[in-house]
Amino acid sequence: MARLTANDIRKLNPAERQKKMDELFNELTSVRIQIATGGGSDNPYRTRAIKRTIARILTIQREEELKPEQ
């Protein structure tokens, strides 16, 4: 999965963001299981990248919740 920038995330509607979060959590679980079973990872940076993307999505969701209604 490609790295999502903040601008890309802002372009998504809330349903698409939630779908992307579900995909990322599934991918993170898969990578963690792979590491725990001793399989290792082709890209050790992948776990960090997934977690950062999840954090970006959560941050943008929170920003939109706090945005004053106009």
Buried (B, 14 or more C-beta within 10 A) or exposed (E): EEEBEEEEBEEBEEEEBEEBBEEBEEBBEEBEEBBEEEEEEEEEEBBEBBEEBBEBBEEBBEEEEEEEEE
